Amino acid sequence: MVQTQDALGAYAAPTPQDPDRKVPTRRISFEESLQDMPRHFAADGDIILSHLAAVLSGLFPDGEDFFVRSVRHFRDRVEDPVLKRQVAGFIGQEAMHGREHRTLNDRLAELGYPTKWVEKTTRWGLALRERLLSPTSNLAATAALEHFTATLAEMLLTDTEVRAMFGHDAVRDLFLWHALEESEHKAVAFDVYKTVGGSERTRVVTMRVLRFGFVGGLLVQVLASVLRDPAAYRSGRLRRSWRRVRGSKLLSRELWEQLKDYDRPDFHPEDRDTAALIERWRDELFGKEGRLNEKLVGAQR
C-alpha cells in the first residue's frame, strides 16, 4: 500500500483498498455448547492457561465496544467504497465478538472466574480514556490493539500446539472463530487511521505504551485470578502449569518481535500475508462441510 507523508508526520489517504478483502458478519451462538465446560477447561486441566483464557475473554466485550466506537466516530470521513464496506463488516464482526464473549464470561463467572470484575474494570478504564484523550488517539489505540489480536490470531490459526492448549472444544471453537475474523479485518482500523490523517508519531508511541501496559496489566489480572483459585494451592499443580506456559509460544521472543514490527515506519498489517491461512479456516469452519455451520443463527452479510 503506497502512502505519502507530510511534514507533520501525518499520512495522506491510502491508495484504494484491496477489493478482495472480505469482512463478513457471521451471526453465531456458542451458548449451548459451553454448558458442559468444566472448571479448569484448558488442556489437562491447566490452571494458568484456564485463567489466561478467562481473563482475555473478560477483556474482550468492552474492548470490542471501544474498537467499534473508535472506528465509527470517523466513519463519515471514509470515502473509499471498499473501505466503507470493510468498516461495516468490522463493526458487525466486533459486535458479535463482544456478544459471544459475554456469553462465555457468564459461564466462566458461574464456574468461579472473576470475568465480571474484569469486564467492569475494562469498561471503566476505557471510558476514562475516552474522556481524557482525543478520538484520533483512541483510534490509534484501536489500530495498535488490533495488531495484538491479529498477532495472537495468526499464532492460534497456525500452531496446533497453541490450539490444543484451549482443551474444551467449545472454548477452542469460539477463539478460532474470533481469530479468523480478527485476521479478516486486521487492517481496517489501521486503514481508517491513515485515511483520516493520523500521525506516524502517535501511531508508534501509542503502540509502545500499550505493548508494555497491556501485557503488564494482563499478567497482573491473570495472577490475581489464579491466586483466588483454591486449586492453585494444591501441591505441585501451579508449578507444573507454569512450566507448561513458560515453554509455550505464548512467551516466545518470536511473538514479541512480531508485536514490535508495528513500530516500523512503513508497517502495514497486510505485510504479513495471511490470505491462504484465512481461506483455509473459512473453509474448515464455514465452508460446505464447515464444523461451525450448525452454530450460525442468521443470514450472512
C-alpha positions, 0 to 999 in steps of 0.5 A: 500500500503506497502512502505519502507523508507530510511534514507533520508526520501525518499520512495522506489517504491510502491508495484504494483498498484491496477489493478482495478483502472480505469482512463478513458478519457471521451471526453465531451462538456458542451458548449451548455448547459451553454448558458442559465446560468444566472448571479448569477447561484448558488442556489437562486441566491447566490452571494458568492457561484456564485463567489466561483464557478467562481473563482475555475473554473478560477483556474482550466485550468492552474492548470490542465496544471501544474498537467499534466506537473508535472506528465509527466516530470517523466513519463519515470521513471514509470515502473509499467504497471498499473501505466503507464496506470493510468498516461495516463488516468490522463493526458487525464482526466486533459486535458479535465478538463482544456478544459471544464473549459475554456469553462465555464470561457468564459461564466462566463467572458461574464456574468461579472466574472473576470475568465480571470484575474484569469486564467492569474494570475494562469498561471503566478504564476505557471510558476514562480514556475516552474522556481524557484523550482525543478520538484520533488517539483512541483510534490509534489505540484501536489500530495498535490493539488490533495488531495484538489480536491479529498477532495472537490470531495468526499464532492460534490459526497456525500452531496446533500446539497453541490450539490444543492448549484451549482443551474444551472444544467449545472454548477452542471453537469460539477463539478460532472463530474470533481469530479468523475474523480478527485476521479478516479485518486486521487492517481496517482500523489501521486503514481508517487511521491513515485515511483520516490523517493520523500521525506516524508519531502517535501511531508508534508511541501509542503502540509502545505504551500499550505493548508494555501496559497491556501485557503488564496489566494482563499478567497482573489480572491473570495472577490475581485470578489464579491466586483466588483459585483454591486449586492453585494451592494444591501441591505441585499443580501451579508449578507444573502449569507454569512450566507448561506456559513458560515453554509455550509460544505464548512467551516466545521472543518470536511473538514479541518481535512480531508485536514490535514490527508495528513500530516500523515506519512503513508497517502495514498489517497486510505485510504479513500475508495471511490470505491462504491461512484465512481461506483455509479456516473459512473453509474448515469452519464455514465452508460446505462441510464447515464444523461451525455451520450448525452454530450460525443463527442468521443470514450472512452479510 
